[in-house]
Amino acid sequence: MARSLSGADTFHTIADAHRRQMMNLLRDGERPVGWLVTRTGISYSAVSQHLSILLRAGLVSRRASGTRRLYRLNAAPLQEVYDWCAQYRFFWNGRLSRLRDYLDKHP
């Protein structure tokens, strides 16, 4: 399965630990930027930059609520990552089976 390489590449976006942390924090519902700043321990500016990247990749959505901006996780783009990783399930299952066979023969 070929992957497309674009400015909003999901793989590149989730490669950053802070963005993965923010995605994990948004799993339970939408949150304002200030809440994410408090939970991640990184600066407001850095959180905003990471959210901008997540927005471009389609991994979060944003809505206005008065003067606040609330962010919500959109996990649909992660299907591409799941599908790509699934290719390797067979690879690892085969290796683990061979290891099990070897260990059974050499206790």
N, C-alpha and C positions, 0 to 999 in steps of 0.2 A: 504494500500500500504506500503510494507516494504521498508525501506531505507537501502542502503548499508553503512557500516561504513568503510571508508578507510582513508588513510593519506591525501587525497585530497578531503575530504568531503565538498561539497558545502555549507551546512548549517553551519558548523564550520567556513569555510572561510569567509562567509558574516556576521558572528556574530560580527566581529570587525568593529567599526565605521570608523576607518581610511581606511580600505580596501573598505568599502562601499563608502566613500567619493572619493577615487581614481577611483572606477568604475564609479561613477557619472561624474567625470571629463573627463573620457575617452569615454563617450557616443558620443561626437561630433567628434571623430576621434583620430588618434594616436598622442601621445605626448612623448617628451623626459623626462627622469627622472628629470632633473633640473626644468622643467616646473611644474612637480608634487610637487617637494620640495617647490617651491615658492607658489603654490596655497594651499597646505595643511598646511604649516607652521611647518612641522616636519622635522627632520634631513634627510640628504641624506641617511645615513645608515639605518634609520628606513623605509624610502620610499623603498629602495632597498629590505629590508627584507620583507615588505608587498607585493611588486611586485613578489618576489620569491614564496611566498605562493599562490598568485593569478595565477601565471604561472603553478604551480603544480596542481592546481585545474582546470586548463583549462579555467579560466575566463578572462585571457588576453593572447595575443600573443605578441611576440617580434621580431623585425627585425633590422638588422644593417643598418645604413646609415652613411657611413664614420666611424668616431669614436663614433658616438652617437648610442644609442639603443632606438628605438621607440616602445612604447607599445600601443596596441589597445585592446579594449574591445571585448570579445567573450561572448555574453549573452546566448548562447545555453545551458550551464549547469544550468542556472536559471530556465529552464523548469521544472526541478525536484522540485524546491522550489514552483513554481507556481502550479504544480499539487498537491503537498502535501497540500498547503494552500486552494486549491479549495474544498477539502473535508469538510472544516469548513464553507464554504459559506452557505450550507444548514442548518447547526447548527445555525448560526447567523440569517439567514432569519427566521427560525422557532421561535427563541426567540424574534426577533423584531416583528413578527406577533402577538405573544401572548401578548407582551407589548402593542401593538397598540390596541388589543381587550380590554385589561384591562383598558387602558386610556379612550377608548370610553365609557366604562360602568361606569367609576368613574371619571367624569369630575371635 
